[in-house]
């Protein structure tokens, strides 16, 4: 088998709704207006606009919007899978019959029907993909009523499967635009380069001229502009009927797009009639090439790049999938801040803002068709799935960040159709998709995860390796990757890690051998083996820190490894995990669902980031206990060559960072805490800066007894809300650091709890972390006291009044 190598140049694409125009007096120049604001929403599953308009319980909203923002992650089993209606009046001062009017939806989940002034104008099957509808024939001067019926009801013929391990949010979950185009306009622009090197690049572009009229004198022109605004090259295009072809001759010494310096050019494709500009498409362009070496590493622009990756689901606390562009961008910036250079978009194509950010930040992308579980389906299912693959590739084709089209994940699990798990049928359809992907895009490569029977069909394969979580110990990781590197010519490890509950810590996390040791209070007893840490483990931040630390120590020291992709960057909602510490949350994130970093985030940052920092493990572990004289381990995660640690003002010495050492690349100290408050201070040493971190730990020599009560306290936050904290205490009032049972918060008067957010302080039902749990509360009445209650099966009610 030959190694995978290809060359291409890419940019941002939105097909029919591309770019924006430079200033021009020609009234036919396209315009694009965001129409997210001032919609109305009706939560009723009725079939026609007439039926919808007969109801009077419409509510005012702005887009993006989902009706599952809170009910997906509340404590009630199930979430709304049905249909709703949206409507908005759009104003057109004077309809111009020389223009085309269309609506562009970036994503409507999961099927939709669009009506304008009562007439059906189009729709779409499948969420996560943008689509446009032409409304030219039905609009008139003045106000025009737009109505959209959206349905996320159970439909086995539309992927992803109901059996997937994530929520299928319903609604208009992304931006909506009103676009005005000339009668003849450029569309479907695809940009590629047949050759790129450090010294020369070739660029060609293909597009279509919609509304082509051979009687008109038309000229196609293209300009390539660098990031500094200089025009690098200008060329004329060829117009063969409605097909546009543009080719730039050799571009000398191109500035390359890579993960460290993601340089972007701008391509302007222009249409002129009678020496007048009538349409223009503007896109960013990145020059780069990559290669997967056979049984070897990954190369970008001829240099070996270790893929340092994570996964991203499209949702956020309080809004579900209806994230703002600012929230999308913030996610990607945080991923880059951590030092990642690769992101798998799981398990579906995501908002256009995400691809734009990846292009600008230098994040390589695995883009995924949402064939996630469910097996192979009927003919309607096959048609819908293949069309979705076509839409994904065509819409995202021009992004330099994308290197892989994934055809699915765990596709064989829990078939939705009779015979859907038949390997022969699945492989035949997978082969069809693989061939189609290469037909649509001969340059990029295909991938799939955890479908061993089809590993030979795709270009890049990821088996399932969850060392130290679902099976085995994390110290078996090297053996696992060595096995698969020899077995699969192009092996990329996607998904590893485990769950952690913020604030949950232990003095003796499960070891790399899968054992629990004595914590020092008892005699040295026989260690306890843990067979399945996912089910039996403590979900402590300490264990996950160690697991990731070990995985990264292995991957960073293996010169022939392509790389690995941690699962997942942010906690996300799932209907399959009601019993988790935060109900219905997959807590494998490096940050919580609101984007706040956990301890594990800093482990990755210490290996991957180049911005100097230090982080003492852990800022959520400020209460500790142990026998007097028992030394405790303190690790500092940092990317500085040297770190000095101080305890109560006295230096404990300087240590050199060495990524071959474990834990914390050798930045770990065994220390004796005094009883009471202990101040830890870490100082990093670099040539240019000395970053610091400080932490106060309250340590006691007395072990708490059995929990006898729950107490409630509070503090006021900067936003004016209150953080109400429940603590489990023993008969002497000591906090029970080993208490992990679930507690239930309720506001009885004067306020409302910030619930169903799926975060450590936004869940009314939550397991305690080291004997403590908190919830944020908003006061709604100054005239009434704020009264809170917390309880569980053991403690029937503790109350708190805030006057």
ROMARMAR-601342 format. One record per residue: x, z, y of N, C-alpha, C in turn; residue in one letter. Coordinates in steps of 0.1 Angstrom, whole numbers, plus 5000, padded with zeros to 4 digits. Atoms other than C-alpha are relative to their C-alpha. Layout:
REM residues N
XZYXZYXZYA/...
END
This chain:
REM residues 803
500850004988500050005000500950005012X/499250014988501349915034499650125009X/500349894990501550185061499149945010X/501050044990498850185087500749995014X/499450034987499950025120499149925008X/500850094991498049885149500350025014X/499850004986498249805185498849975008X/501250034992495449815211500150065013X/500149944987494749885247498550035002X/501449955000491550075255499750065014X/500549934988489450225283498750054999X/501349935001486150385292498949894998X/501050105002483050195280498650065000X/501449975001479350225285499149884999X/500750125003478449875276499249945012X/500850064989475549755298500050075013X/500049914987476050035323501350045004X/498749974998479650015330500450025015X/499350004987481550135360499250015012X/500750004987480750115397500749895008X/499450114992481349845423500850055012X/499349984987483749835451499049965011X/500950044988482249805486499849855001X/500250144998480649465490498649985006X/501350024993477849335512499049934992X/501050075008476249135484499050094994X/501049915005472949295476499849994985X/500250025014473149175440500950094992X/499149915007475949415431499350114994X/500749905008474949655404500150145007X/500049874995474050005413499650094989X/500249905011473850315391499750135006X/500549884994471850625401499750104989X/500449895009471750955382498650055003X/501449954997468151065378499750124991X/500149875008468651405360499050105006X/500849894993466651605386498549975000X/501550014997462951675390499249934989X/500850055011461551595356498950104997X/500949905005458551755340500049994985X/499949995014458351865304498750064994X/501249965007455351905280500450034985X/499749965014455852095247498849984991X/501150035008453151925228500349874992X/499850125009453351685198498749925000X/501150095000450851425209500649865000X/499450135004451251055202500149905012X/500150104990450350865234500250065014X/499949954986451050885272498750065005X/501349964995447350915278499750144995X/500249865005447051225255500950105007X/499149914993450151375271499550035014X/500449984986448751325306498750085001X/501349925000445451495296500350155001X/499649865000447351825294500550045014X/499649954986448052045325501150104999X/498949895001450852275311501449945000X/498750054998453752055322500850105008X/499149914992456752255335501149925006X/498950074993459452145359501350044994X/498649985006462952095345500949905007X/499050104997466151915352500749974986X/499350045012468151725326501550035002X/500350005014470051765303499150114996X/500949895004467451965284499749994985X/500450005014466652075249499050124999X/500949895003463652285237500550104990X/499449905010465952455212501150085006X/498949934993468252605238500250154995X/500049865004467252955227499450024986X/500749965013464952935197500849964988X/499150035011467652775175500850134996X/499249895003469653095178499450145002X/500749874999466953365182500050064985X/500049935013466353605153498949964991X/501150055009463253425140500549894992X/499650115009463953205110499449875004X/500550134996463652835117500149975015X/500050044986463552645150499249885001X/501050104998461252395165500549864997X/499750145003461452045149498749935001X/501250074997458751845165500249905011X/499950104989457951615194499650075014X/500349964986457751675232500049885009X/500050114990457251465263500750045013X/499349994987459251415295499449905009X/500550104990458051245327500750025013X/499450004987459451155361499549885008X/500350114991458450945391501349955006X/498850064994461250705402499549915011X/500550084989460950545436500949875002X/499350134997461850175442499349955013X/500650044987461350075478499449864999X/500550145000461049705472500649934987X/499550075012461349535438500549865003X/499350134997463749245439499949924987X/500250075013462848975413501349934996X/498750055004466548865414500950104994X/499349895006467549195399499450044987X/500549945012467249365366500050155001X/500149854999466049725364500050054986X/500149945013466849935334500450155001X/499749865001467050295323501150014989X/499049985010470150415305500050154996X/500049875005469950725283501350034992X/498849985007473250875272499850074986X/500349945013471651065243498650065000X/501449935002468051155232499950034985X/500049965013467751355201498650044994X/499250085008466651235177499449864999X/500650134998464150955181499250005013X/500750004987462450835213499249875002X/500850124995459850605228499850025015X/500050004986459950515265498949925006X/501250064993456950425287500350005015X/499950014986456950305323498749955005X/501450034995453650295342499049974989X/501050015011451850335309500449904989X/499650105010453650045291501250044992X/498849975008455950085262501149905003X/498950094997459349945271501250014991X/498949995010461550055242500250144996X/499649875005463150345224501249994992X/498750005008465850445200499850094988X/500049925012466350575165501450064998X/498749935002469150835161500450065013X/499549934988470451095185501549975002X/498550004998474051125199500549875005X/499550144996474150755210499249965012X/500650054988473450595243499249874998X/500850125001470850325248499449975013X/500750044987469150125276498749934996X/501350075001465649985281499849935013X/500250084989464849705304498550025005X/501349974994461949795328499649915011X/500250094989462049495350498649955001X/501350065000458749355340498850095003X/501149914998456749675346500150085012X/499949914987458149835378499449925011X/500650054987456549785412500550085012X/499649934987457149885448499450145000X/500549865000456850265453500450084988X/499749915011456650525427499649944986X/500250055014456950435390500150124990X/500049895009456050685363500749974987X/499350015012458550715335499650124990X/500349905010457450895303500849984987X/499250015012459550965272499550104990X/500449915011458351095239501350024991X/498849975007461251265220499650094988X/500449935012461051385184501250034992X/498949965009463551585164499550064987X/500649965012461251635135500749964988X/499350035013462451625099499749864996X/500150145003463151265091501249964991X/498850025009465351205060500649865001X/499450144998465850835070500949995012X/499150004988467850935101501050114998X/498949905001471251105098500250075014X/499549925011472451375101498950074991X/500949935009470751545071499550135005X/500549874997468551845076500850114993X/499349905007470852015052501450035006X/498749994993473851995076500150155005X/499749864996475452325087500150015015X/500049994985474552285124498549965004X/501450024995471352265145499949855005X/500350144995469751925153499150035012X/500749964988468752005189499149885005X/501050104995465651815203500049995015X/500250014985465351675238500949885005X/499150094992466951455264501350085003X/498949915000470251625259501249955008X/498950054992472451405281499549935013X/500350064987472451225315499149884998X/500950124999469850955324500349935013X/499750084989470550675348499049895003X/500850134996468550405367501149905005X/499050114997470650085368499349885005X/500550134994470049785390501149904998X/499050105003471849475379499649865005X/500350134997472049115390499449934988X/500650085012470148855369501149954991X/498950035009473548745356501050115002X/499149885000475849035347500950004988X/499049995011478849115326499650124991X/500449895009478249325295500950004988X/499449995013479749445262501549975001X/498650024998483349445275500850074989X/499149955009485949495248501449965004X/498650024996489649535256500950034989X/499049985010492549505232501349945003X/498750064998496149425230500649974986X/499450035012497649235201501550054998X/498649955000501149365210500350095011X/499549914990502549665228501350054996X/498749935002506049795231500550075012X/499549944988508149985255500349905011X/499650094990509149665272499049895004X/500950114997506149435270498650034993X/501449985006502349435263499249875003X/501050104997499749165259498650075000X/501449944998496149235270499049895000X/501150094999492949045263498750085000X/501349944998489349115271499049904996X/501150095003486148975258498750075005X/501349954996482649015272498949904999X/501150095000479248855275499549995014X/500750024988477548705305498549994997X/501450005002473948805303499349925011X/500850094991471448565319500849885004X/499250124997473948285317499249885004X/500750124995472947975337501149905002X/498950104999475147665332499949925012X/500150074987473847515364500750065011X/499449934989475547765385501650004998X/498650005001479247755394500550145000X/499649865002480748075381501550014996X/498649985002484248205381500250144995X/499649875006485648495360501450035005X/498749954996488548695374500350144995X/499749875005490348995361501350055007X/498949944994492749235378500450134992X/499449885006495049495362500750085011X/499549924989495849785385500650134994X/499349885006498250075378499450125006X/500649874996497450445384500350035015X/499649984986499150425418499249915010X/500850094992496750155430500649865002X/499450124999499149865427499549894990X/500550105009497849535413501249944992X/498950045009500049455383499949854996X/500250145004498549125373498649955003X/501350064997495648895382499949874991X/500250125008494248625359498649955000X/501450055000491248395356499649994985X/500650005013488948415326499449874996X/500750125005487348145305498550044997X/501449985003483548115302499549894991X/500650095010482247945271498650034997X/501449965000478547945275499950145005X/500249864995477748315276501250094996X/498849925005481148435262501149995010X/498949994991483848555285501350044993X/498749975006487548555275501050015011X/499049984990490348695296501350034992X/498749975007494048705286501050015011X/498849984991496948855306501249964992X/498750035006500348715299500850134999X/499249885002503148955291500150095012X/499949894990502949275311501350074997X/498649955002506549385316500050165002X/499849854999507549755310498850085003X/501349934998504049895306500350154999X/500049865001503650265312499050044989X/500749985012502450395279499150125001X/500949895002499450625271500550084988X/499649915011500550925250499450135002X/500649874999499551285244500650095011X/499349924989502051415270499849945013X/500250074987501651155297499049894997X/501150095003498250985292499849905012X/500150104988498850695317498949904998X/501250095001495750495325500149905011X/500250114991495550155342498549985002X/501450044997492350005357499949854998X/500450145001490849675346498849975008X/501250044992488449505370499749864995X/500550135004486449215355498949965009X/500950044989484649015382499449874997X/500750125001482048755383499749955014X/500250064987481948515413499149884999X/500850124999479348255423500249955014X/499850064987480148025451500950085009X/499049924993483148235461499550135005X/500549874996481048545464499950094987X/500049905012481448855441498550044997X/501449965004478148905422499950114990X/500049895010479149145395501450044997X/498749955003482049365386499950124990X/499949895009482949595357501450065002X/498749934998485649855362500250104988X/499749915011487250035332501550055000X/498649955002490350245325500649944988X/499350065011492950105302501250084996X/498849935004495650275281500749924990X/499150075009498550105264500650094990X/499349925010499750255231499849944986X/500150045014500250195194500350124991X/499749885009500250425164500149954986X/499750045014501150425127499950134992X/499949905010500450645097500949954989X/499050045010503550625075499450034986X/500449975014502850595038500750124995X/499649875006503150945023501050075010X/499249954990504651045056499350055013X/500549954988504151145092499249905008X/500750094991502151005121500949975012X/499150044989503850805148499149945011X/500750064988502550725184501149945009X/499050074992504450465204501450014994X/498850005007507150465178500750144998X/499549875001507750845180499150094991X/500849915009506751105154499350105009X/500949904993503851315167499350084989X/500749925009502651615147498650025006X/501349984995498851615150499650145000X/500449864998497851955164498650005004X/501450034997494151955162499050114998X/501149915001490852135164498749924999X/501350065001487152055160499150045011X/500949974989484452045186498549964997X/501450025000480652085183499550005014X/500550024986478551985213498950105002X/501049904996476752305223500750125007X/499549894992477152615245498950105001X/500949894999475552955249499049985011X/501150014991472152945266499549865003X/500550144998471852565268500049924988X/499950085012472452455233500849875002X/499350134999473352085232499849945014X/500350064986472052025268501150055010X/498949954992475452085283500249915013X/499750084988476451975318501349934998X/498750065001479351745324501150095003X/499049904997481252035339500350084987X/499849925013480752235306500849914990X/499250095009481951935285501449995004X/498650014996485051895306500750134998X/499449875001485752265306500550024985X/499649985014485752265268501349924997X/498850095003488251975266501250055007X/498949954992490452125293500650134993X/499649885007490552455273500849964987X/499450045013491452275241501449955004X/498750054996494352095260500950125005X/499249894996495452425276500650074988X/499549945012495852565241501249924994X/498950085004498252285235499749894989X/500450105010496252065211500249865005X/499850144997496851695210499049914993X/500950075009494051595186498750084999X/501349935002490251675183499249914991X/501050065009487851585156498650035006X/501349984995484351535171499050024989X/500749975012482251705145498550035004X/499950105010479951585131499349875005X/500950114993478551315155500849965012X/499550044987479551115185499550095011X/500349904990479551325217499849935014X/500350044986478851305254501149915006X/498950084994480651025274501050085007X/499149924992482251295295501250054991X/499049955010484151415263501049894998X/499050115002485751075257500849985012X/499350014988486651045293501050105002X/499049894999488351385293501149984990X/498950035010490251295261500949905005X/499150114994491550975277500950065011X/499249954989492651165308500950114997X/499249895003494051465291501149974989X/499150035011495851295262499750074987X/500549945012493751415233499649894990X/500350105010493751185202498650044994X/501349975004490251155188499749944986X/500750045013488551135153498650005004X/501550014997485051005161499349984987X/500649995013482551065134498549954999X/501350045004479450895120499350124994X/500649875005476951185113499449994986X/500450005014476651105076500650134995X/499549875004476951475068499050064990X/500849965012475551575034498849914998X/501250085002472351435020500149884991X/499850125009473851164998499649875006X/500450134995472950805001498549994999X/501450004998469450715012499449874996X/500750125004466850445008500449885010X/499650114992466950105025499850025015X/500249974986465550225058501150095005X/498949914997468150505058501349925001X/498850084999470950255051500049915013X/500150084988469750025079500350095013X/499849914989469550315104501550055001X/498749955000472950445094501049905004X/499150114996474750115096499949965015X/500250034986473150045130500750115009X/499349904992474450385142501549985000X/498650025000477950305131500449895010X/499850114991477749975150499950055014X/500249944987476550165181501250085004X/498849914997479350425179501249925003X/498850084998482050165176499949925013X/500150084989480749935202500050085013X/500149934987480050205228501350075003X/498849924998483350395223501349924998X/498950095004485550095215501250015010X/499050014990487550105248500750125003X/499349884996488850455247501450014993X/498750005006492650485242500250134991X/499949885007492150835228499649994985X/500550015013490250725197501049934990X/499250075010492350645166499349994987X/500750015013489950705137498550005002X/501550005002486350615129499750074987X/500449935012485150875104498749954995X/501350045006482450755080499250114995X/500849895005481251095071500750124996X/499549875004481751445059499150064989X/500849935011480751615026498849924996X/501250085000478451325021499250014987X/500749995014477551404984499150124999X/500849885002476051744990498549995001X/501549984998472351814984499349875004X/500650124997470951464982498550015005X/501350004994467851395003499049904993X/500850105007466651104981500350014985X/499750005015466251074943501149904997X/498850095003469450924930501050005011X/499150014989471150994963501450054997X/498749945003474051174946500749914990X/499350095010474950874923501349955007X/498750044995478650814928500249855002X/499950144998478450444922499249955012X/500850054988475650394948500750055013X/499349954988477550614973501249925003X/498850074998480750434968499849865005X/500350144995479150094972499650005014X/500450004986477550195005501250045009X/498849964992480750365017500949885002X/499250124999482650045010499449905010X/500650084990480049855030500250045014X/499749944987480450085059501449985004X/498550014997484250075057500349855004X/499850144996484249695057499449965013X/500650034987481849685086500750065011X/499249944990483949925106501249925003X/498850094998486949705101499649875006X/500550134993484949395111499750025014X/500349974986483749565143501350035008X/498749954994487249705150501149984990X/498950025010490149555130501250085003X/498849934996492649765148500050154996X/500049865003491550125143499850024985X/500149975015491450305109498850094997X/501249935004488650465090500550134993X/499749875006488550825076498750054993X/501149925005486351055056500650144995X/499549875004486551425047499150054988X/500649935011485751605014499049914992X/500750085010484551314993501049934992X/498850055008487251264967499749874993X/500350125008485450994948500249875009X/499850124991485750764979501250005008X/498849994993489150864990500849875001X/499350135000490550524980499449895008X/500750104992488050335001500450005014X/499749994986488950465035501650005002X/498650014997492350445053500750145000X/499449864999492850825059499050094994X/500849915007491551105038500350145002X/499849864999491051475042499350074988X/500649915010490551695011499550135007X/500449874995489052045015501050104996X/499049895002491752315018499650125009X/500349884992490552665029500850114994X/499249905005493452865018499850135007X/500249874994492753235024498750035005X/501349974995489153195032499049994988X/501050015010486853045006500650014986X/499349975013489453074978501550025003X/498649984999493053174972500450085012X/499449934989495353324998500649905010X/499450104990496753175030501449974996X/498650045003500253185015500149894989X/500050125010499152914990499949875008X/500350124992498852665019501149894998X/499050105002502252505014499949924987X/500250075013501552434978498949905000X/501150094999498252274986500349885008X/499750134993499552035012501149924993X/499050075007502551944991499349924989X/500850075011500051854963499349885006X/500850114995497851634985500949905007X/499150104994500751475004500549904990X/499550095011501951324971498849924994X/501150065007498451234960499349895009X/500750094991497051054991501049935010X/499050074992499050785010499950045015X/500249964986497550885044499050125000X/500749875002496551255042500150075013X/500149924988495351445073499150114996X/500849895004494151795067499050045011X/501049964990490851855086499250114994X/500849885003489152195084500850104993X/499449885006490852525078499750125009X/500249894991490452875091499150114994X/500949905005487853145088499350075012X/500849944990485353365107500650135005X/499649874994486153655131499050045009X/501049934991483853895149500850075011X/499249954988485153965184500050165000X/499949854999486454325186500150074987X/499949935013486554395149501549994996X/498649995003490054515139500250104989X/499649915010491754695111501550025000X/498549975001495154865107500649934988X/499450065012495554695073499249884996X/500850125004494154345072500549954986X/499750055013494054165039501349925001X/498650065000497554045030499949854996X/499850145005498753695023499949984986X/500150005014498553784987498550034996X/501449985003494853854990499750154996X/500149865004495154234988499750095012X/500249904990493954535008500850124997X/499149895003496454815011499450135006X/500349874995496155185018500250005015X/499850004986495755255055500850115005X/499149904996497955555055499450145000X/500649875000495455835054500050064986X/500049955014495355855016501449994994X/498850025007498055864990500149854997X/499750155003499655524981499249974987X/500850035012496855404958500249854996X/499950145005496555084938499349915010X/500650094990495854784961498749944994X/501250065005492454614959500149855002X/500050144999492254244952498749955006X/501250064993489954024973500049854995X/500050145006488853704955499449905010X/500650104990486653544982499950075013X/499949934987487553665017498849975009X/501250044992484653475033498950094997X/501149915004482253695014500350155000X/499649865002484154015009500950065012X/499149964990486554025038499350075012X/500549924989486154225070499749925013X/500250084989485953935094500850055013X/499349954988488554105116500849905007X/499150094992490453935143501450004995X/498649995005493654065128500349914988X/499750085012493253885095500049855004X/500050144996492353555111501349965008X/498750024993495353585134501149974990X/499050025010497553625104499949874992X/500250125008495953335085500449885008X/499650114992496353095114501550005003X/498649984998499853225121500849944988X/499350065012500853135085499849854999X/500250145000499252795086500949925010X/499250074990500952705118501550014997X/498649995004504352835106500349894990X/499850105010503952595076500049865007X/500250144994502752285096501149975010X/499050034989505252325125501449984994X/498750015006508152335101500149894989X/500150115010507152035079500249875006X/499650124993508851715091499249884995X/500750125006506751485068498550025001X/501449975000503351635075499349935012X/500850074989500751435095499550105010X/500549904991499151745109498750064994X/501349945005496051965105499150035012X/501049994990492852025124499150124997X/500649885002491552375127498549995002X/501550004999487752445122499650145005X/500350104990486352495148500450075013X/499449944988487352545184499050115006X/500949904993484152725196498950044989X/501149955008481552935177498849915003X/501250094998478352725172498950044991X/501249965007474852765159499849924987X/500350065013473752695123498850074994X/501249945007470452745105500350064987X/499649965013472352815073500650144999X/499249885000473953145083499350125007X/500849894993471253405092500650144998X/499549875003473253695077501350025007X/498749984994476353645098500050125010X/499949884991477653925121499249975013X/500950044990475953735149499149904993X/500950085008472853585132500049855005X/500150144998472753205129501249945008X/498850054994476253165143501149984990X/498850025008479253005126501150055009X/499149934992481953235139501549974997X/498650055002485053035130500749955012X/499450054988485752955166501250085004X/498949944993488953025185499550065013X/500749944989486653095214498650034996X/501449975003483153245214499149895006X/500950114997480053035221499949975015X/499950024985480553085259501349965004X/498750064996484152965258501050115003X/499049904997485853305260501050014988X/499050005011489153305239500050134992X/499849895009489453525209501650014998X/498649985002492853655197500649874994X/499550125007493353345175500449895009X/499750114990493353115205501550015004X/498749984995496653275216501149974989X/499150045011498253215182500349855001X/499850144998497652845186500849975013X/499450024987498752855222501550034999X/498649965001502053025212500849894993X/499350115007502952735189499949875007X/500350144995501552445209500249985015X/500050024986501452515246501550015006X/498749994994504452455269500050085013X/500149914988503252675298500350144995X/499549865005505053015294498950105001X/501049895000502753305285500450114990X/500049895010502653635266498750064998X/501349945003499753795249500250114989X/499949895009499754145233498750004991X/501149995009497554155202499650154998X/501150084995494854265210499350075011X/500749954989492954305242498650064997X/501349955005489754385222500350124990X/499649905010491654655202500750115008X/499449904991492154945226499750144995X/500249875007490955225203500650004986X/499450015013493155295173500250154995X/499849875006493755585149501049994988X/499149995011496255695122500650134999X/499249875001498255985108501150015010X/498849984991500856135131501249964993X/498850055005504155975125499949874992X/500250135007502655665109500349895010X/499850114991504155355125499049894999X/501050104999501855085136500749875005X/499450134996502654715140499349955013X/500650074988502154545174500749865001X/499450144999502654165177499749955014X/500150074987503153965208500049854997X/500050145001502153605208500449935013X/499450064988504153395232500849874996X/499250125002505953065235501450015008X/498849974994508853225254501150024990X/498949985010512353215237500350154997X/499749865002512653595242498850085006X/501149914995510153875247500650154999X/499749865000510854245256498750085001X/501249925001508254505247500450145005X/499949874995507854835265498850094995X/501049905004505955145253500150125010X/500049894990505055395281501350005008X/498950024991507855255303501349994993X/498850015007510555265276500149874992X/499850125007512054945262500150024985X/499950005015511554885225501049894995X/499150105004514054605226499549865003X/500350154998514254225231500149934987X/500050085013513353995202500049855003X/499950154999514153625198498849944992X/501150075007511253395189500649904990X/499650095011511753205156498849964992X/501350035006508853005143500149994984X/499949995015510253035107499750144996X/500249865004509553405108498550035001X/501449965001506153575101500050155000X/501050064991504253735118500549975014X/499850014986504253625154501349945003X/498750064998507353415151501150105002X/499049904999509353735148499850105012X/500249914989507853895179499050114996X/500849895005506554205161500850135000X/499349885000507454565166499250114993X/500649895006506754875145500250125009X/499949904990506055165169499250124996X/500749885001504955525170499250035013X/500949964988501955585193500050155002X/500349864997501555915210498550025000X/501449985000498156075209499549995015X/500550034986496055965239500349865004X/499750144995496755665261501449964999X/498750065002499655445254500049865008X/499950124992500755165278501049904994X/499250115006502154845262500249905011X/499750104990503954595285501049904993X/499150115005505454265273500449915011X/499450094990507754045294500749894993X/499350125006508653695284501249965008X/498850054993512053545293500149854998X/499850145000512353185302501049975012X/499150044989514652985325499350005014X/500750014988511952955351499050115004X/501049904997509553245348500150114990X/500049885009508953585333498550054999X/501449965001505253605323499950144993X/500249865005503853955315498650014995X/501349955005501054115297500050154998X/500149865001499854475297498850044993X/501149955008497554675274500150154999X/500049865002496555035272499250034987X/500649965013495755175237499850155000X/500349865002494055505232500150034985X/499749985014495455645199499750154997X/500249875005494355945179500550034986X/499549965014495656135149498950054991X/501149955008492256245137499149884996X/500950115005490156015115498650045002X/501449974998486555995124499350024987X/500849985012483956115099498949904999X/501150095002480755955088499149995013X/500850024988478555805116498850094999X/501249915000475856055126499049965011X/500950034989474455895158500549875007X/499750114991474355595181499950055014X/500149964986475055665218500049875008X/500150114990474355435248500750035013X/499449994987476355385279499949865007X/500150134993476655115306501049995011X/499250034988478654955333499449885007X/500650114993477554725361501149895001X/499250125000479054375360500149945014X/499850064987480254165389498849925004X/501250084997477153945386498750085003X/501149924997474954245392499250054987X/500749965012473754275356500750124994X/499449895006474554565333500449974986X/499650015014476554575301499850134994X/500449885008474954825278500750004987X/499249995012477154945250499550114991X/500349905010476155125218501250034992X/498849955008478755335200499550094989X/500349925011478555485166501050125000X/499149884999479955845166499750094989X/500149915010480556115141499450145005X/500649874996479356485142500850065012X/499249944989482256565166500049905013X/500150104989481456265189501149905000X/499050105001484356055177499449864997X/500450135003483855685177500449964986X/499850045014483555555141500649865000X/499450134999486055275141499849914987X/500350085013485055165105498549974999X/501550035001481255135113499749865004X/500250144998480154775110498649964998X/501350045003476454785104499349945012X/500750084990473954575123499150105008X/500949924991472154725153499149905008X/501050084993469154605173499850065014X/500249964986468854615211498649965005X/501350044994465654615231499950075014X/500349944987464754655267498650045001X/501449955001461654865270499349995014X/500750004987461154855308501149965010X/499250024988462554715340501049894999X/498950115001464754425327499849924988X/500050095012465454165301501449994995X/498750015007468254145276500449855000X/499550145001470453825276500149984985X/500150025015469453735240500149864996X/500150135006469653445217501149905005X/498950084995472953325233501149984989X/499150025010474953365201501450045004X/498749954995477753555219500150154997X/499849855002479253905215499250095009X/500849924991477254025245498749945003X/501350074998474253795242499249984988X/500850005013472653885209499350134999X/500749885001469954135205500150074987X/499749955014470754175168501549964997X/498650035002474454205160500750114992X/499349905007476854385137501050065009X/499149934992479054645152501549964997X/498650035001482754585158500850125003X/499349874998484854895152499150115006X/500949904996481755105158499449985014X/500550034987480754935190499349865001X/500750134997478354665202499450015014X/500550004986477254555237499049885002X/500950114996474554345253499950005015X/500250014985474154215289498550015003X/501449984996470954315306499849975015X/500450034986469354175338498950085004X/501149914994467354405360499049915007X/501050094994464054245370499150085010X/500849924990462454535390500850125005X/499349894993464154765415499250135000X/500949894998461154985416499850084987X/500249935013461255075379501450034994X/498749985007464055235358500149904989X/499750095011465755015334500250094987X/500049915012465155165299500449914988X/499450075011467155045269499950094987X/500149935013466855125232500949934990X/499350065011469155065202499750084988X/500349935013468455135166500549914988X/499950075013469055035130499450084989X/500749935011467955145096500450154999X/499549865001470055465098499750085012X/500349924987469355565134498849945007X/501450064996465755525145499849985014X/500250034986466255505182500850095009X/499249934989468655595210499649945013X/500650054987467455555246501050035011X/499250004988469155495279499149975012X/500750034988467555515314501149985011X/499150034988469355345344499050005012X/501049994988467555455376500349905010X/
END
